[in-house]
Amino acid sequence: MTDSVMPTYGRLDIAFAKGQGAWLTDTNGKQYLDALSGIAVCNLGHCHPAVTKAIQHQAETLVHTSNVYQIPLQNQLADKLTSLSGMKQAFFCNSGAEANEAAIKIARKYGHSKGIDKPVIIVMDGSFHGRTMATLTATGNAKVQVGFDPLVPGFVRVPYNDLDALRMAIGHWPEAVAVLVEPVQGEGGVKVPEPEFLAGVRAICTQRKLLMMLDEVQTGVGRTGQWFAFQHNEALVPDVMSLAKGLGNGMPIGACLVSGAAVGVLQAGNHGSTFGGNPLACSAALAVLETIENDKLLAHVQTLGADMLSQFKSRLKGQVGVKEVRGFGFMFGIELTVPCAELVKLALADGLLINVTADSVIRLLPPLVINAEEAALIVDKVCKLVLEFLSTHAVESVA
Ligand SMILES: Cc1ncc(COP(=O)(O)O)c(C=O)c1O
């Protein structure tokens, strides 16, 4: 530990020395099963050989030039992402917040092109979009915003998963130009909306000529069992989609993709990033996409994810102190009736990495590559930890 790093994180007193697949080894040599993937980043597990090889090769060939030149690997990655998503163009950056910043700028410029001077973007309660000024304003969690007034104007918030509230807000705000929404709220507590919610948002946006902007920073790149979570809804394509996290398997890269009315909004000089889409980051992302495809990981996530969810449900649903067990692909949320942050340390002692979000939701985001034995071990360890935790805490039952 050192005082030289700004204390912006509540860090646990543990450091890892190496990782392989779903396993990490700490600096004392103890092994841990990783059910968090660096918060949905190392989707192919740690040090996946295909990604390592791509990074090694590219590091020896060419790391960085500049976006003032052609970058063939960036073109290749844009071609691949647009063909997988059905979207038309990509802008590359380095993080999820930056991808959302690009989305927000697109929405505003789209508004200005329609003669709206003060465009409004509709965002959701309980959302998380990042820590830059615009994205923390868009985020529906007061904790992220406290101390940073004045926030950025031009955002209006509605409840998540509520199409009537969305319609009302749009009726109330003629300056509305876009709706920004996560297909599943990750930081907000693994909130899975009703199956018709996204299709409803799409229909409303189309009808009112608003951009539908999906934040797939956490849900994208295979996490939910499709390349992108919106693809669980047939024939639905958003106008804007932001990606990051799993795209580089740990190599920092983000992307903002556009389709429909969002194509052509940003022109030369409107946006940029020094590092965005450099050869090194793009080589890692291309290896990630190729591996997901070659190893048929989407089907694997669908099958094993459904199996894990049903095991969690059969062992925990109805237990006193367990409010809800939910999941989508390889995103799992076990909501308790009491705050449970201390479970993170209890799990560490048991050799397991988990996360608790929204105070009382155990969040699991295992690497997409885990096998059936590792999945069973995660389910077993988590269920035992939860039941033991609940047996020693005053909990309320849920009717
Ligand atoms: C849905 C979503 N959007 C945006 C972000 C911000 O991404 P980053 O931390 O890469 O800026 C996150 C990070 O957790 C996220 O989950």
The ligand as a Gaussian input file, in Angstrom:
#p B3LYP/6-31G(d) Opt

LIG

0 1
 C      -23.272000      -0.056000     -18.174000
 C      -21.981000       0.676000     -17.948000
 N      -21.723000       1.787000     -18.643000
 C      -20.585000       2.475000     -18.497000
 C      -19.622000       2.064000     -17.596000
 C      -18.363000       2.864000     -17.436000
 O      -17.313000       2.187000     -18.020000
 P      -15.792000       2.620000     -17.727000
 O      -15.536000       2.335000     -16.288000
 O      -14.993000       1.774000     -18.663000
 O      -15.690000       4.076000     -18.035000
 C      -19.844000       0.906000     -16.839000
 C      -18.856000       0.462000     -15.853000
 O      -19.134000      -0.271000     -14.933000
 C      -21.055000       0.194000     -17.018000
 O      -21.315000      -0.919000     -16.329000

